[in-house]
Amino acid sequence: MTKLTDPVCRMGVFTPIFRSDYNGKEYVFCSMSCKLRFDKTPEKYVK
Ligand SMILES: [Zn+2]
């Protein structure tokens, strides 16, 4: 089982309710505010 990590705050995500796609990859977030931050500037969080 893959551990999912929020790319914004680096917290482990156990219930991936908040998701975004970027460059064909799926990212999960602990909260709506992390998702919104990612959606604004995804290149800041994806290397
Ligand atoms: Zn978060």
mmCIF file of the protein (N, C-alpha, C, O) and its ligand, coordinates in Angstrom:
data_MODEL
# 
_entry.id   MODEL 
# 
loop_
_entity.id 
_entity.type 
_entity.pdbx_number_of_molecules 
1 polymer     1 
2 non-polymer 1 
# 
_entity_poly.entity_id                      1 
_entity_poly.type                           'polypeptide(L)' 
_entity_poly.nstd_linkage                   no 
_entity_poly.nstd_monomer                   no 
_entity_poly.pdbx_seq_one_letter_code       MTKLTDPVCRMGVFTPIFRSDYNGKEYVFCSMSCKLRFDKTPEKYVK 
_entity_poly.pdbx_seq_one_letter_code_can   MTKLTDPVCRMGVFTPIFRSDYNGKEYVFCSMSCKLRFDKTPEKYVK 
_entity_poly.pdbx_strand_id                 A 
# 
loop_
_entity_poly_seq.entity_id 
_entity_poly_seq.num 
_entity_poly_seq.mon_id 
_entity_poly_seq.hetero 
1 1  MET n 
1 2  THR n 
1 3  LYS n 
1 4  LEU n 
1 5  THR n 
1 6  ASP n 
1 7  PRO n 
1 8  VAL n 
1 9  CYS n 
1 10 ARG n 
1 11 MET n 
1 12 GLY n 
1 13 VAL n 
1 14 PHE n 
1 15 THR n 
1 16 PRO n 
1 17 ILE n 
1 18 PHE n 
1 19 ARG n 
1 20 SER n 
1 21 ASP n 
1 22 TYR n 
1 23 ASN n 
1 24 GLY n 
1 25 LYS n 
1 26 GLU n 
1 27 TYR n 
1 28 VAL n 
1 29 PHE n 
1 30 CYS n 
1 31 SER n 
1 32 MET n 
1 33 SER n 
1 34 CYS n 
1 35 LYS n 
1 36 LEU n 
1 37 ARG n 
1 38 PHE n 
1 39 ASP n 
1 40 LYS n 
1 41 THR n 
1 42 PRO n 
1 43 GLU n 
1 44 LYS n 
1 45 TYR n 
1 46 VAL n 
1 47 LYS n 
# 
loop_
_struct_asym.id 
_struct_asym.entity_id 
A 1 
B 2 
# 
loop_
_chem_comp.id 
_chem_comp.type 
_chem_comp.mon_nstd_flag 
ARG 'L-peptide linking' y 
ASN 'L-peptide linking' y 
ASP 'L-peptide linking' y 
CYS 'L-peptide linking' y 
GLU 'L-peptide linking' y 
GLY 'peptide linking'   y 
ILE 'L-peptide linking' y 
LEU 'L-peptide linking' y 
LYS 'L-peptide linking' y 
MET 'L-peptide linking' y 
PHE 'L-peptide linking' y 
PRO 'L-peptide linking' y 
SER 'L-peptide linking' y 
THR 'L-peptide linking' y 
TYR 'L-peptide linking' y 
VAL 'L-peptide linking' y 
ZN  non-polymer         . 
# 
_pdbx_entity_nonpoly.entity_id   2 
_pdbx_entity_nonpoly.name        ? 
_pdbx_entity_nonpoly.comp_id     ZN 
# 
_pdbx_nonpoly_scheme.asym_id         B 
_pdbx_nonpoly_scheme.entity_id       2 
_pdbx_nonpoly_scheme.mon_id          ZN 
_pdbx_nonpoly_scheme.ndb_seq_num     1 
_pdbx_nonpoly_scheme.pdb_seq_num     101 
_pdbx_nonpoly_scheme.auth_seq_num    101 
_pdbx_nonpoly_scheme.pdb_mon_id      ZN 
_pdbx_nonpoly_scheme.auth_mon_id     ZN 
_pdbx_nonpoly_scheme.pdb_strand_id   A 
_pdbx_nonpoly_scheme.pdb_ins_code    . 
# 
loop_
_atom_site.group_PDB 
_atom_site.id 
_atom_site.type_symbol 
_atom_site.label_atom_id 
_atom_site.label_alt_id 
_atom_site.label_comp_id 
_atom_site.label_asym_id 
_atom_site.label_entity_id 
_atom_site.label_seq_id 
_atom_site.pdbx_PDB_ins_code 
_atom_site.Cartn_x 
_atom_site.Cartn_y 
_atom_site.Cartn_z 
_atom_site.occupancy 
_atom_site.B_iso_or_equiv 
_atom_site.pdbx_formal_charge 
_atom_site.auth_seq_id 
_atom_site.auth_comp_id 
_atom_site.auth_asym_id 
_atom_site.auth_atom_id 
_atom_site.pdbx_PDB_model_num 
ATOM   1   N  N  . MET A 1 1  ? 0.846   -1.207 0.000   1.00 0.00 ? 1   MET A N  1 
ATOM   2   C  CA . MET A 1 1  ? 0.000   0.000  0.000   1.00 0.00 ? 1   MET A CA 1 
ATOM   3   C  C  . MET A 1 1  ? 0.872   1.244  0.000   1.00 0.00 ? 1   MET A C  1 
ATOM   4   O  O  . MET A 1 1  ? 1.797   1.363  0.803   1.00 0.00 ? 1   MET A O  1 
ATOM   5   N  N  . THR A 1 2  ? 0.578   2.150  -0.886  1.00 0.00 ? 2   THR A N  1 
ATOM   6   C  CA . THR A 1 2  ? 1.363   3.377  -1.008  1.00 0.00 ? 2   THR A CA 1 
ATOM   7   C  C  . THR A 1 2  ? 0.887   4.401  0.005   1.00 0.00 ? 2   THR A C  1 
ATOM   8   O  O  . THR A 1 2  ? -0.311  4.635  0.162   1.00 0.00 ? 2   THR A O  1 
ATOM   9   N  N  . LYS A 1 3  ? 1.837   4.997  0.678   1.00 0.00 ? 3   LYS A N  1 
ATOM   10  C  CA . LYS A 1 3  ? 1.471   6.069  1.591   1.00 0.00 ? 3   LYS A CA 1 
ATOM   11  C  C  . LYS A 1 3  ? 1.298   7.352  0.786   1.00 0.00 ? 3   LYS A C  1 
ATOM   12  O  O  . LYS A 1 3  ? 2.168   7.734  0.004   1.00 0.00 ? 3   LYS A O  1 
ATOM   13  N  N  . LEU A 1 4  ? 0.180   7.996  0.987   1.00 0.00 ? 4   LEU A N  1 
ATOM   14  C  CA . LEU A 1 4  ? -0.096  9.235  0.265   1.00 0.00 ? 4   LEU A CA 1 
ATOM   15  C  C  . LEU A 1 4  ? 0.333   10.424 1.114   1.00 0.00 ? 4   LEU A C  1 
ATOM   16  O  O  . LEU A 1 4  ? 0.069   10.489 2.314   1.00 0.00 ? 4   LEU A O  1 
ATOM   17  N  N  . THR A 1 5  ? 0.995   11.351 0.457   1.00 0.00 ? 5   THR A N  1 
ATOM   18  C  CA . THR A 1 5  ? 1.486   12.514 1.177   1.00 0.00 ? 5   THR A CA 1 
ATOM   19  C  C  . THR A 1 5  ? 0.981   13.790 0.516   1.00 0.00 ? 5   THR A C  1 
ATOM   20  O  O  . THR A 1 5  ? 1.037   13.947 -0.703  1.00 0.00 ? 5   THR A O  1 
ATOM   21  N  N  . ASP A 1 6  ? 0.502   14.667 1.327   1.00 0.00 ? 6   ASP A N  1 
ATOM   22  C  CA . ASP A 1 6  ? 0.079   15.986 0.876   1.00 0.00 ? 6   ASP A CA 1 
ATOM   23  C  C  . ASP A 1 6  ? 1.318   16.766 0.425   1.00 0.00 ? 6   ASP A C  1 
ATOM   24  O  O  . ASP A 1 6  ? 2.208   17.008 1.241   1.00 0.00 ? 6   ASP A O  1 
ATOM   25  N  N  . PRO A 1 7  ? 1.403   17.171 -0.865  1.00 0.00 ? 7   PRO A N  1 
ATOM   26  C  CA . PRO A 1 7  ? 2.613   17.849 -1.336  1.00 0.00 ? 7   PRO A CA 1 
ATOM   27  C  C  . PRO A 1 7  ? 2.754   19.268 -0.784  1.00 0.00 ? 7   PRO A C  1 
ATOM   28  O  O  . PRO A 1 7  ? 3.831   19.857 -0.868  1.00 0.00 ? 7   PRO A O  1 
ATOM   29  N  N  . VAL A 1 8  ? 1.690   19.815 -0.229  1.00 0.00 ? 8   VAL A N  1 
ATOM   30  C  CA . VAL A 1 8  ? 1.744   21.192 0.270   1.00 0.00 ? 8   VAL A CA 1 
ATOM   31  C  C  . VAL A 1 8  ? 2.306   21.228 1.689   1.00 0.00 ? 8   VAL A C  1 
ATOM   32  O  O  . VAL A 1 8  ? 3.262   21.956 1.955   1.00 0.00 ? 8   VAL A O  1 
ATOM   33  N  N  . CYS A 1 9  ? 1.725   20.454 2.599   1.00 0.00 ? 9   CYS A N  1 
ATOM   34  C  CA . CYS A 1 9  ? 2.162   20.503 3.995   1.00 0.00 ? 9   CYS A CA 1 
ATOM   35  C  C  . CYS A 1 9  ? 2.949   19.264 4.403   1.00 0.00 ? 9   CYS A C  1 
ATOM   36  O  O  . CYS A 1 9  ? 3.454   19.188 5.523   1.00 0.00 ? 9   CYS A O  1 
ATOM   37  N  N  . ARG A 1 10 ? 3.056   18.272 3.477   1.00 0.00 ? 10  ARG A N  1 
ATOM   38  C  CA . ARG A 1 10 ? 3.854   17.049 3.711   1.00 0.00 ? 10  ARG A CA 1 
ATOM   39  C  C  . ARG A 1 10 ? 3.267   16.131 4.775   1.00 0.00 ? 10  ARG A C  1 
ATOM   40  O  O  . ARG A 1 10 ? 3.975   15.296 5.338   1.00 0.00 ? 10  ARG A O  1 
ATOM   41  N  N  . MET A 1 11 ? 2.015   16.279 5.044   1.00 0.00 ? 11  MET A N  1 
ATOM   42  C  CA . MET A 1 11 ? 1.340   15.410 6.003   1.00 0.00 ? 11  MET A CA 1 
ATOM   43  C  C  . MET A 1 11 ? 0.897   14.137 5.296   1.00 0.00 ? 11  MET A C  1 
ATOM   44  O  O  . MET A 1 11 ? 0.600   14.156 4.102   1.00 0.00 ? 11  MET A O  1 
ATOM   45  N  N  . GLY A 1 12 ? 0.851   13.031 6.034   1.00 0.00 ? 12  GLY A N  1 
ATOM   46  C  CA . GLY A 1 12 ? 0.295   11.807 5.485   1.00 0.00 ? 12  GLY A CA 1 
ATOM   47  C  C  . GLY A 1 12 ? -1.205  11.947 5.315   1.00 0.00 ? 12  GLY A C  1 
ATOM   48  O  O  . GLY A 1 12 ? -1.891  12.467 6.194   1.00 0.00 ? 12  GLY A O  1 
ATOM   49  N  N  . VAL A 1 13 ? -1.723  11.474 4.162   1.00 0.00 ? 13  VAL A N  1 
ATOM   50  C  CA . VAL A 1 13 ? -3.157  11.576 3.901   1.00 0.00 ? 13  VAL A CA 1 
ATOM   51  C  C  . VAL A 1 13 ? -3.749  10.176 3.900   1.00 0.00 ? 13  VAL A C  1 
ATOM   52  O  O  . VAL A 1 13 ? -3.359  9.336  3.089   1.00 0.00 ? 13  VAL A O  1 
ATOM   53  N  N  . PHE A 1 14 ? -4.676  9.924  4.794   1.00 0.00 ? 14  PHE A N  1 
ATOM   54  C  CA . PHE A 1 14 ? -5.266  8.595  4.917   1.00 0.00 ? 14  PHE A CA 1 
ATOM   55  C  C  . PHE A 1 14 ? -6.631  8.511  4.239   1.00 0.00 ? 14  PHE A C  1 
ATOM   56  O  O  . PHE A 1 14 ? -7.049  7.434  3.813   1.00 0.00 ? 14  PHE A O  1 
ATOM   57  N  N  . THR A 1 15 ? -7.308  9.616  4.140   1.00 0.00 ? 15  THR A N  1 
ATOM   58  C  CA . THR A 1 15 ? -8.602  9.660  3.461   1.00 0.00 ? 15  THR A CA 1 
ATOM   59  C  C  . THR A 1 15 ? -8.526  10.692 2.343   1.00 0.00 ? 15  THR A C  1 
ATOM   60  O  O  . THR A 1 15 ? -8.759  11.878 2.573   1.00 0.00 ? 15  THR A O  1 
ATOM   61  N  N  . PRO A 1 16 ? -8.198  10.243 1.130   1.00 0.00 ? 16  PRO A N  1 
ATOM   62  C  CA . PRO A 1 16 ? -7.981  11.208 0.051   1.00 0.00 ? 16  PRO A CA 1 
ATOM   63  C  C  . PRO A 1 16 ? -9.278  11.769 -0.524  1.00 0.00 ? 16  PRO A C  1 
ATOM   64  O  O  . PRO A 1 16 ? -9.735  11.344 -1.585  1.00 0.00 ? 16  PRO A O  1 
ATOM   65  N  N  . ILE A 1 17 ? -9.854  12.712 0.178   1.00 0.00 ? 17  ILE A N  1 
ATOM   66  C  CA . ILE A 1 17 ? -11.095 13.353 -0.264  1.00 0.00 ? 17  ILE A CA 1 
ATOM   67  C  C  . ILE A 1 17 ? -10.780 14.477 -1.243  1.00 0.00 ? 17  ILE A C  1 
ATOM   68  O  O  . ILE A 1 17 ? -11.501 14.696 -2.217  1.00 0.00 ? 17  ILE A O  1 
ATOM   69  N  N  . PHE A 1 18 ? -9.684  15.187 -0.961  1.00 0.00 ? 18  PHE A N  1 
ATOM   70  C  CA . PHE A 1 18 ? -9.325  16.334 -1.783  1.00 0.00 ? 18  PHE A CA 1 
ATOM   71  C  C  . PHE A 1 18 ? -8.237  15.918 -2.761  1.00 0.00 ? 18  PHE A C  1 
ATOM   72  O  O  . PHE A 1 18 ? -7.149  15.512 -2.354  1.00 0.00 ? 18  PHE A O  1 
ATOM   73  N  N  . ARG A 1 19 ? -8.533  16.022 -4.049  1.00 0.00 ? 19  ARG A N  1 
ATOM   74  C  CA . ARG A 1 19 ? -7.598  15.565 -5.077  1.00 0.00 ? 19  ARG A CA 1 
ATOM   75  C  C  . ARG A 1 19 ? -7.446  16.607 -6.162  1.00 0.00 ? 19  ARG A C  1 
ATOM   76  O  O  . ARG A 1 19 ? -8.345  17.412 -6.407  1.00 0.00 ? 19  ARG A O  1 
ATOM   77  N  N  . SER A 1 20 ? -6.278  16.578 -6.817  1.00 0.00 ? 20  SER A N  1 
ATOM   78  C  CA . SER A 1 20 ? -6.040  17.405 -7.988  1.00 0.00 ? 20  SER A CA 1 
ATOM   79  C  C  . SER A 1 20 ? -5.190  16.637 -8.972  1.00 0.00 ? 20  SER A C  1 
ATOM   80  O  O  . SER A 1 20 ? -4.355  15.818 -8.588  1.00 0.00 ? 20  SER A O  1 
ATOM   81  N  N  . ASP A 1 21 ? -5.412  16.911 -10.255 1.00 0.00 ? 21  ASP A N  1 
ATOM   82  C  CA . ASP A 1 21 ? -4.550  16.346 -11.281 1.00 0.00 ? 21  ASP A CA 1 
ATOM   83  C  C  . ASP A 1 21 ? -3.611  17.423 -11.792 1.00 0.00 ? 21  ASP A C  1 
ATOM   84  O  O  . ASP A 1 21 ? -4.015  18.562 -12.029 1.00 0.00 ? 21  ASP A O  1 
ATOM   85  N  N  . TYR A 1 22 ? -2.349  17.043 -11.958 1.00 0.00 ? 22  TYR A N  1 
ATOM   86  C  CA . TYR A 1 22 ? -1.370  17.971 -12.509 1.00 0.00 ? 22  TYR A CA 1 
ATOM   87  C  C  . TYR A 1 22 ? -0.389  17.175 -13.332 1.00 0.00 ? 22  TYR A C  1 
ATOM   88  O  O  . TYR A 1 22 ? 0.207   16.221 -12.833 1.00 0.00 ? 22  TYR A O  1 
ATOM   89  N  N  . ASN A 1 23 ? -0.208  17.554 -14.604 1.00 0.00 ? 23  ASN A N  1 
ATOM   90  C  CA . ASN A 1 23 ? 0.674   16.822 -15.522 1.00 0.00 ? 23  ASN A CA 1 
ATOM   91  C  C  . ASN A 1 23 ? 0.367   15.332 -15.558 1.00 0.00 ? 23  ASN A C  1 
ATOM   92  O  O  . ASN A 1 23 ? 1.275   14.504 -15.636 1.00 0.00 ? 23  ASN A O  1 
ATOM   93  N  N  . GLY A 1 24 ? -0.915  14.996 -15.502 1.00 0.00 ? 24  GLY A N  1 
ATOM   94  C  CA . GLY A 1 24 ? -1.313  13.597 -15.604 1.00 0.00 ? 24  GLY A CA 1 
ATOM   95  C  C  . GLY A 1 24 ? -1.106  12.777 -14.337 1.00 0.00 ? 24  GLY A C  1 
ATOM   96  O  O  . GLY A 1 24 ? -1.333  11.567 -14.331 1.00 0.00 ? 24  GLY A O  1 
ATOM   97  N  N  . LYS A 1 25 ? -0.672  13.443 -13.258 1.00 0.00 ? 25  LYS A N  1 
ATOM   98  C  CA . LYS A 1 25 ? -0.513  12.742 -11.986 1.00 0.00 ? 25  LYS A CA 1 
ATOM   99  C  C  . LYS A 1 25 ? -1.548  13.230 -10.991 1.00 0.00 ? 25  LYS A C  1 
ATOM   100 O  O  . LYS A 1 25 ? -1.989  14.378 -11.034 1.00 0.00 ? 25  LYS A O  1 
ATOM   101 N  N  . GLU A 1 26 ? -1.928  12.323 -10.085 1.00 0.00 ? 26  GLU A N  1 
ATOM   102 C  CA . GLU A 1 26 ? -2.917  12.708 -9.106  1.00 0.00 ? 26  GLU A CA 1 
ATOM   103 C  C  . GLU A 1 26 ? -2.244  13.021 -7.774  1.00 0.00 ? 26  GLU A C  1 
ATOM   104 O  O  . GLU A 1 26 ? -1.359  12.295 -7.319  1.00 0.00 ? 26  GLU A O  1 
ATOM   105 N  N  . TYR A 1 27 ? -2.676  14.099 -7.169  1.00 0.00 ? 27  TYR A N  1 
ATOM   106 C  CA . TYR A 1 27 ? -2.160  14.507 -5.860  1.00 0.00 ? 27  TYR A CA 1 
ATOM   107 C  C  . TYR A 1 27 ? -3.316  14.591 -4.885  1.00 0.00 ? 27  TYR A C  1 
ATOM   108 O  O  . TYR A 1 27 ? -4.436  14.944 -5.254  1.00 0.00 ? 27  TYR A O  1 
ATOM   109 N  N  . VAL A 1 28 ? -3.031  14.261 -3.638  1.00 0.00 ? 28  VAL A N  1 
ATOM   110 C  CA . VAL A 1 28 ? -4.081  14.289 -2.622  1.00 0.00 ? 28  VAL A CA 1 
ATOM   111 C  C  . VAL A 1 28 ? -3.683  15.263 -1.507  1.00 0.00 ? 28  VAL A C  1 
ATOM   112 O  O  . VAL A 1 28 ? -2.504  15.532 -1.280  1.00 0.00 ? 28  VAL A O  1 
ATOM   113 N  N  . PHE A 1 29 ? -4.689  15.770 -0.833  1.00 0.00 ? 29  PHE A N  1 
ATOM   114 C  CA . PHE A 1 29 ? -4.480  16.832 0.165   1.00 0.00 ? 29  PHE A CA 1 
ATOM   115 C  C  . PHE A 1 29 ? -5.252  16.544 1.433   1.00 0.00 ? 29  PHE A C  1 
ATOM   116 O  O  . PHE A 1 29 ? -6.279  15.866 1.419   1.00 0.00 ? 29  PHE A O  1 
ATOM   117 N  N  . CYS A 1 30 ? -4.732  17.077 2.535   1.00 0.00 ? 30  CYS A N  1 
ATOM   118 C  CA . CYS A 1 30 ? -5.372  16.847 3.823   1.00 0.00 ? 30  CYS A CA 1 
ATOM   119 C  C  . CYS A 1 30 ? -6.591  17.733 3.999   1.00 0.00 ? 30  CYS A C  1 
ATOM   120 O  O  . CYS A 1 30 ? -7.481  17.422 4.791   1.00 0.00 ? 30  CYS A O  1 
ATOM   121 N  N  . SER A 1 31 ? -6.635  18.838 3.261   1.00 0.00 ? 31  SER A N  1 
ATOM   122 C  CA . SER A 1 31 ? -7.729  19.787 3.460   1.00 0.00 ? 31  SER A CA 1 
ATOM   123 C  C  . SER A 1 31 ? -7.969  20.571 2.181   1.00 0.00 ? 31  SER A C  1 
ATOM   124 O  O  . SER A 1 31 ? -7.148  20.565 1.264   1.00 0.00 ? 31  SER A O  1 
ATOM   125 N  N  . MET A 1 32 ? -9.104  21.243 2.138   1.00 0.00 ? 32  MET A N  1 
ATOM   126 C  CA . MET A 1 32 ? -9.437  22.060 0.985   1.00 0.00 ? 32  MET A CA 1 
ATOM   127 C  C  . MET A 1 32 ? -8.441  23.206 0.814   1.00 0.00 ? 32  MET A C  1 
ATOM   128 O  O  . MET A 1 32 ? -8.123  23.587 -0.312  1.00 0.00 ? 32  MET A O  1 
ATOM   129 N  N  . SER A 1 33 ? -7.944  23.760 1.934   1.00 0.00 ? 33  SER A N  1 
ATOM   130 C  CA . SER A 1 33 ? -7.031  24.899 1.810   1.00 0.00 ? 33  SER A CA 1 
ATOM   131 C  C  . SER A 1 33 ? -5.707  24.472 1.175   1.00 0.00 ? 33  SER A C  1 
ATOM   132 O  O  . SER A 1 33 ? -5.119  25.236 0.410   1.00 0.00 ? 33  SER A O  1 
ATOM   133 N  N  . CYS A 1 34 ? -5.230  23.259 1.482   1.00 0.00 ? 34  CYS A N  1 
ATOM   134 C  CA . CYS A 1 34 ? -4.012  22.766 0.823   1.00 0.00 ? 34  CYS A CA 1 
ATOM   135 C  C  . CYS A 1 34 ? -4.265  22.545 -0.668  1.00 0.00 ? 34  CYS A C  1 
ATOM   136 O  O  . CYS A 1 34 ? -3.412  22.859 -1.499  1.00 0.00 ? 34  CYS A O  1 
ATOM   137 N  N  . LYS A 1 35 ? -5.422  22.011 -1.001  1.00 0.00 ? 35  LYS A N  1 
ATOM   138 C  CA . LYS A 1 35 ? -5.758  21.787 -2.410  1.00 0.00 ? 35  LYS A CA 1 
ATOM   139 C  C  . LYS A 1 35 ? -5.799  23.108 -3.174  1.00 0.00 ? 35  LYS A C  1 
ATOM   140 O  O  . LYS A 1 35 ? -5.288  23.196 -4.291  1.00 0.00 ? 35  LYS A O  1 
ATOM   141 N  N  . LEU A 1 36 ? -6.393  24.117 -2.587  1.00 0.00 ? 36  LEU A N  1 
ATOM   142 C  CA . LEU A 1 36 ? -6.498  25.414 -3.257  1.00 0.00 ? 36  LEU A CA 1 
ATOM   143 C  C  . LEU A 1 36 ? -5.121  26.046 -3.449  1.00 0.00 ? 36  LEU A C  1 
ATOM   144 O  O  . LEU A 1 36 ? -4.848  26.665 -4.477  1.00 0.00 ? 36  LEU A O  1 
ATOM   145 N  N  . ARG A 1 37 ? -4.256  25.881 -2.440  1.00 0.00 ? 37  ARG A N  1 
ATOM   146 C  CA . ARG A 1 37 ? -2.895  26.409 -2.575  1.00 0.00 ? 37  ARG A CA 1 
ATOM   147 C  C  . ARG A 1 37 ? -2.153  25.711 -3.709  1.00 0.00 ? 37  ARG A C  1 
ATOM   148 O  O  . ARG A 1 37 ? -1.443  26.345 -4.489  1.00 0.00 ? 37  ARG A O  1 
ATOM   149 N  N  . PHE A 1 38 ? -2.332  24.387 -3.785  1.00 0.00 ? 38  PHE A N  1 
ATOM   150 C  CA . PHE A 1 38 ? -1.696  23.617 -4.853  1.00 0.00 ? 38  PHE A CA 1 
ATOM   151 C  C  . PHE A 1 38 ? -2.238  24.042 -6.217  1.00 0.00 ? 38  PHE A C  1 
ATOM   152 O  O  . PHE A 1 38 ? -1.467  24.232 -7.157  1.00 0.00 ? 38  PHE A O  1 
ATOM   153 N  N  . ASP A 1 39 ? -3.548  24.190 -6.329  1.00 0.00 ? 39  ASP A N  1 
ATOM   154 C  CA . ASP A 1 39 ? -4.168  24.543 -7.608  1.00 0.00 ? 39  ASP A CA 1 
ATOM   155 C  C  . ASP A 1 39 ? -3.698  25.910 -8.107  1.00 0.00 ? 39  ASP A C  1 
ATOM   156 O  O  . ASP A 1 39 ? -3.640  26.145 -9.313  1.00 0.00 ? 39  ASP A O  1 
ATOM   157 N  N  . LYS A 1 40 ? -3.369  26.792 -7.198  1.00 0.00 ? 40  LYS A N  1 
ATOM   158 C  CA . LYS A 1 40 ? -2.899  28.129 -7.555  1.00 0.00 ? 40  LYS A CA 1 
ATOM   159 C  C  . LYS A 1 40 ? -1.509  28.078 -8.187  1.00 0.00 ? 40  LYS A C  1 
ATOM   160 O  O  . LYS A 1 40 ? -1.260  28.660 -9.243  1.00 0.00 ? 40  LYS A O  1 
ATOM   161 N  N  . THR A 1 41 ? -0.604  27.354 -7.497  1.00 0.00 ? 41  THR A N  1 
ATOM   162 C  CA . THR A 1 41 ? 0.782   27.292 -7.966  1.00 0.00 ? 41  THR A CA 1 
ATOM   163 C  C  . THR A 1 41 ? 1.337   25.873 -7.837  1.00 0.00 ? 41  THR A C  1 
ATOM   164 O  O  . THR A 1 41 ? 2.202   25.615 -6.999  1.00 0.00 ? 41  THR A O  1 
ATOM   165 N  N  . PRO A 1 42 ? 0.839   24.953 -8.670  1.00 0.00 ? 42  PRO A N  1 
ATOM   166 C  CA . PRO A 1 42 ? 1.267   23.552 -8.544  1.00 0.00 ? 42  PRO A CA 1 
ATOM   167 C  C  . PRO A 1 42 ? 2.780   23.380 -8.757  1.00 0.00 ? 42  PRO A C  1 
ATOM   168 O  O  . PRO A 1 42 ? 3.393   22.507 -8.143  1.00 0.00 ? 42  PRO A O  1 
ATOM   169 N  N  . GLU A 1 43 ? 3.373   24.198 -9.612  1.00 0.00 ? 43  GLU A N  1 
ATOM   170 C  CA . GLU A 1 43 ? 4.813   24.034 -9.914  1.00 0.00 ? 43  GLU A CA 1 
ATOM   171 C  C  . GLU A 1 43 ? 5.687   24.309 -8.703  1.00 0.00 ? 43  GLU A C  1 
ATOM   172 O  O  . GLU A 1 43 ? 6.854   23.921 -8.668  1.00 0.00 ? 43  GLU A O  1 
ATOM   173 N  N  . LYS A 1 44 ? 5.117   24.980 -7.711  1.00 0.00 ? 44  LYS A N  1 
ATOM   174 C  CA . LYS A 1 44 ? 5.855   25.266 -6.490  1.00 0.00 ? 44  LYS A CA 1 
ATOM   175 C  C  . LYS A 1 44 ? 6.017   24.011 -5.624  1.00 0.00 ? 44  LYS A C  1 
ATOM   176 O  O  . LYS A 1 44 ? 6.955   23.906 -4.834  1.00 0.00 ? 44  LYS A O  1 
ATOM   177 N  N  . TYR A 1 45 ? 5.085   23.061 -5.787  1.00 0.00 ? 45  TYR A N  1 
ATOM   178 C  CA . TYR A 1 45 ? 5.074   21.892 -4.906  1.00 0.00 ? 45  TYR A CA 1 
ATOM   179 C  C  . TYR A 1 45 ? 5.519   20.615 -5.600  1.00 0.00 ? 45  TYR A C  1 
ATOM   180 O  O  . TYR A 1 45 ? 5.788   19.609 -4.943  1.00 0.00 ? 45  TYR A O  1 
ATOM   181 N  N  . VAL A 1 46 ? 5.599   20.650 -6.948  1.00 0.00 ? 46  VAL A N  1 
ATOM   182 C  CA . VAL A 1 46 ? 5.983   19.461 -7.693  1.00 0.00 ? 46  VAL A CA 1 
ATOM   183 C  C  . VAL A 1 46 ? 7.356   19.697 -8.300  1.00 0.00 ? 46  VAL A C  1 
ATOM   184 O  O  . VAL A 1 46 ? 7.577   20.675 -9.015  1.00 0.00 ? 46  VAL A O  1 
ATOM   185 N  N  . LYS A 1 47 ? 8.263   18.796 -8.006  1.00 0.00 ? 47  LYS A N  1 
ATOM   186 C  CA . LYS A 1 47 ? 9.611   18.947 -8.556  1.00 0.00 ? 47  LYS A CA 1 
ATOM   187 C  C  . LYS A 1 47 ? 9.774   18.086 -9.789  1.00 0.00 ? 47  LYS A C  1 
ATOM   188 O  O  . LYS A 1 47 ? 10.844  18.076 -10.397 1.00 0.00 ? 47  LYS A O  1 
HETATM 189 ZN ZN . ZN  B 2 .  ? -2.156  19.668 3.885   1.00 0.00 2 101 ZN  A ZN 1 
# 
